[in-house]
Amino acid sequence: EAQPGDHIRKQGGDVHKGDRVLEYGAVIGPPEIAMMAAMGADNPLCFRKPRVAVISTGDELVDPSIIPEGGQIRDSNRFALAALVADAGAELHSITHAADDEAQIEQILRTAGGLDGTMPADIIVTSGGVSVGDRDFVKPVLEKLGTLDFWRVKMKPGKPIAVGRIGESLFFGLPGNPVSTMVTFELFVRPVILRMAGHSKVLRPRITATLECEALHRPGREEYVRAGVTMVNNEFVATPTGSQGSGILSSMIGANALLVIPLTAANLPAGSTVEALLLAAPESIPYDNH
């Protein structure tokens, strides 16, 4: 038998007049969209997704569908960067490959930066062409079309990174080695995308972990070592995922962290405590408790 008041959704049963239901900087997902609709916020003020132009450079690069000939390699950077852009919550403005040709690189960067009247990207990300080789044209073209804020960072992998601006677009010239490309995107580009998208938290979480085996390091540059981090007996344990050469793409597979080795450190023996930058959510770290 129904009683008075049974099965009634009362006014104010969820939120009350004056309650704040969403904070500035909240990420908009399905619950937030539902709440905004319920509140009658049919035209909310939100940050749009940043538009990122991705450009790989190099005569040696061929499409993944092509069998490389001598002196060629399949272009992995273009697709890695596109995936990293999407993972950071941005959208692709364009995705292009440029040969080691100064005129072609200039035209592509003009278009990406909106200098020819097209819609500019918010961020331009290139791979390759920023070192000191005879056919590294990206940096000189950047200096011609825009401004170079800094070039080269004392880190490994990823020393020859160039950062500046073309028109209204931020510019990041990343190194061409595949791991260098991905690591420098993680450290330099991803936080900028998140900030531009209105996020209040833009940096990956950092933890301390115990090395399960020796980590080799030559003093002189801060090094970011690809590693797998697990939780063992309620402690984080880190194991490098293999060879740390900047062209060893396979060591990115299974790496859920970058171990930060200080530039003054020598080889770190097993059992050393290191700082680890987590590439995945802390709750996703595997447990191996005994």
N, C-alpha and C positions, 0 to 999 in steps of 0.2 A: 504494500500500500504506500503510495506516494505521500510524503509529508510536505508541508509548506516550505519552500526554499530548496527542495531536492532537485538535482539535475539542472541547476540554473548557473550559467556563467555570469557572475556578478560584475558590474562595472567597477573597474579598478582592481580586478582580481589578479592582473598581471603586473601592470605598472600604474603609478599614480601621476597625476598632474604635477609637472615640475621635475619628474625623474629624468635623469640623463640615461638614455638607453644605449648610446654609442659614443665612444670617446674619439676625439680627434686622432687620426692616424690608424683607426681600426681597419683591418683588412676586410674587404667586402666579400663575403661568401654567401651561401644560400640562407643561413639564419639571419644574417644582417639584412639581406635583401627582403626577406619576409617581414622583419621588424620595421624596416623603412616603409614598406607597403602598408602595414598595419597602422603606422603612425601618420599616414597620408603624406609622407615625404616623397612626392612624385618627381621632384627635380633636385635631388641632393647634390651638394657641392663635393665632388670627388676628384682625385688625381687620376688622370688618364694614364694608360700604360705608355712608358717611354718607347719611342721608335728607334731601333738600332739598325744601322747599316753594317753589314758584315762583308769584308773584302779579303780574300786570300790572294797572295801575290807569289809569283815565281814561274820562270819558264819551265822548271822541272816538274811542275804539278800537272797531272792529268786527271780526268774525271774517273771516279771509282769504277765505272763500267768498262774502262779501257785497261788492257794489259800493258803495264809499263814496259818501255824499251830501256836500253842502257841510258843511265843518267836521268831517268824519270822516276817519279814516285806518285802514288795516288794521293789526291788532295783530301786529307782528313780534317784539316783545320777549319775549312769552310763549314763543314757539317757539325763539327764539335762546337764551334762558336754559335751556330744557329740553335743548337740544342741548349747550350748554356744560357743564351738570351731568353729562350722560352722558360727554362727552369727558374730564372730570376724574375719571371713575371712580366717581361717586356714583350714587344712584338717586333717582327722583322720589318724594317723599312725597305730593305733590299738585300740580296745576297749575290755576290759577284766574285769572279776571279779575274785578276789582271796579270798580264805577262810582265816581265822585267823590261818595261818600255815606259820611259818617263812621260811621254805625251799621253799614252793610254791611262797611266795612273793619275795624271793630272785631271783628265776629263772625268774619270770615275769619281775622284774626290770632289771635283767641282759640283757634280750632280748630287752626290751624297750630302754635301754641305749647303745645297740650295743656291749656289753662286750663279747658276744658269737659269734661275727663275722657277725651278721645281721645288716641291715641298722638301725641306731639309730634314735629315734625321736629327734626333735629339743627341744621339751618340754615334760616332763612327768608330768601328773597330777593324783594324787591319792586322794581318799576320804576315811577317816577313818584311824584308826591305828596309829595316831600321838599324842595321849594323853598319860596318865600315867597308863592305865589299864594293867593288867597282860598279856593280849593277844593283846596289841598294838605293832605290830612288824615292822611297816613301818619305823619309825624313827631309830631304831637300825640297820635295814638292810641298810638304806641310809648311816648311819655312817660307816658301814662295806664296802660298795661298792664304796662310793664317799665321798663327803664333805657336812657338815651341816653348812650353813652360819648363820642362825638364827632360833630360835624356840620359839614360843608363842609371841603374840602381844597383847597389852593392848587395846582390842577392843571387841565389842559385836554386833552381834554374830561372832564367829570365832577365839577365843583366841588361840587354839592349832594348829597353822599353822607352818609347817616346810618348809624351803626353802634352797636349796642347789644345788648340781650337781652330776650326775652320768656319768662318761666318758665325752663326749662332750654335753650331754643333760642337760638342766636346769631342776630342779626338784621342784615341788610344792606339798607338802603334805597337803591337805586341810582337815578340820574337817569332821566328818561323818554325823552330823545332816544336813538335806537337805537344810535348809535356810543358815546355815553357809557355806556349800559348794558353793552355788550360790553367796553369798555376797563376800566371799573371792576370788572367781574366778574373779568377777567383779573388785575388788580393786587391786588385785595383778597379776593375770594371763593375763587378757585381754590387759592391756597396754603393757605388754611384747610381746604378739603376734603381736600387731599392730606395735610396734617399729621394731621387727624382720622382719616384712613384708614391712618395708620401709616407713611407714606413718610418717608424720611430726607432726600430731596432734594425741595424743594417749589417752588423758584423756577426760572423759565425761564432758559436760558443767555443771557448778554450778550456781545456782541462789539463791536469798533470797526469802523466802515465809513466809506467816503468818499462824500460826497454827489455824485451825478452832476449835480444841478441845484440851484438855489437853494431853500432852505426858509424860508418867511416865518414870522416869529415876533415877537409883541409882548411885551416884558419884563413880568414880573409874575406869571406862573404857569408851572410846569413843564409842558411840552407833550409829548404822546405822538402822534407823527405816523405815520399808516399808511403803510407803504412796502413795496416789493419789494426784497429783498436777493439779489444774485447774486454768484458768485465769478468775477472777471475777472482773468486773469493772476495767480492765486493771491492776490488781494486782494478783500475784501468791498466791494461797491459798492451803494449804496442810492439808490432813486428813489421819492419820494412817489407814491402811487397815484392822486392826484387831489385835488379840493377837500377840505379838512379840516374842513368844517362838521360839527357834531355830529349833524346829521340826514342827512348824505350817506352812506347805507348802502352805496352802490355802491363806495366807496373801500375798504371792508373786503374786497371781492372781489380776490383776487390779492395781498393784503398778507400777507407771511410774517414781518413784524417791526413793532415800534413803535420809532421813533427817539425818543430821550429828549433833548429840547431844554431846557437849564437855564433856570430862571425869570428869570435875569438877562441871558440872551442876547438879542441883536437878530437880524435876518435873517441866516441863515447862507448864505454864497455857495457856489457849486459848488466842490468840492475840499476843503471843510471835513471834518474828522474828527468823527464823532458816535458816541455809544453807541447800540447797537441791542439791544432785547429781542426775542429770536427766538420767534415763535409756532409754529414748526415745528422739528423735529429738525435739528441742524446738517447732518447727512448728506443731508438732503432739499433743501438749497439748490442751485439750478441752477448749473451751471458753464458759463462762456462764455470759455474760454481761447483765446488766439490764438497 
